[in-house]
Amino acid sequence: MRKLSCISILLLLLSPVILLNSCEKNEDYSHIIYKNYLTWEINSATNLLKNAVEGSKEGKYKQGSKQTYQDVVDYAKVVDENASSTQEKIDLTYATLLQANEEFFDQMVPFRSSFQELIDYAEVTLASTEEGDQEGNVNPGNKEILQDAIDDAKYTISRVDLTQRMLDQATTDLLDAILLFNSEINGMASIQVTNPGFEMPGYETTSFGEVDGWNVFGKAEDWAPLASISGHETAPEGEFVAKIGSYTQGIYQNIFELIQPNAQYTFTAEISLLSNDPDWEGKKYPAILLSRLIVFEQEVGDYNFITVISDSYDTLGIDSGGFMKLNHSVSIDAVSNVIGKKVAIDFVQRHTWNAEEPIWAESFVAIDDIRLYRQL
């Protein structure tokens, strides 16, 4: 048998001491008080109260609710700043503050109007879609499912004890039902465009306040002609068309459609170049029509804050002629920042968009039979 070396014997003798010392290094931290999470929640609550406003409008808080929440925050501050507060006291105060935050949130006047817009969209979608196996039809049974979801949403919005928390859940439920319904549509779904052929009010006018669904945008000089509704013998749909030109304002419509994820949108219209005069030197230029899918990021009609989803600059040629169909498409992915927002469509006609080299010539185009389609 080999003899143990001196080093081996020494290690064997010292191992209990090493083990004992390693155990002693596992210090007891029970005397340390942790309260950083309470401090953070106090600061968060203070900022929330600073910006919260009491009132009866949506997003405001019911009278007296701020003071109730403030009392809990003030008590939490006392506990947080007290050096003798125990860990148990801090944890209990933290839990109380979280509960007060939830109760304060439930005192906010819920955003009923936004939810009503979602209900309106669901009802328009339901009414404009037939069951069947043809292009644009929804598979049988799905209208009843969506109707049930709409009925549940209407019950929720009518509750006198409605809170934003309830409304958030109801919004998720109704959106899921709408997405399911749209996914069951065969091929391309036709999205409702109000007055797509400009047949209402049924007479010629330059006042778009009288034209159902449509509005004008952009600045019109005093000398400039106005966009109008005009009769047309060969209008693709009905008797009337929209008439816009190189100096007129553009026209737009805010659609009921809320932009869907993983969807392709196709925008079509029938267009005719009605006239195209030469400039002061006798030269003619091609007329160009800009058509777009956009989102109003603030107020509807505020063109200072828009997101352009899709646009098409279509050259209509130099000489007037019959109607031609124009179209352009855009695909929306699963994480687009425009999902859930209302889409709008608009048209502008010019010879150029280069402000540094303007073309001083007049032209007019007719627009008719405007369609918007969605395919999931």
Summary of the structure (lengths in Angstrom):
residues: 376
radius of gyration: 33.0
end to end distance: 82.2
largest distance: 118.3
contacts: 1091
relative contact order: 0.11
helix: 34%
strand: 26%
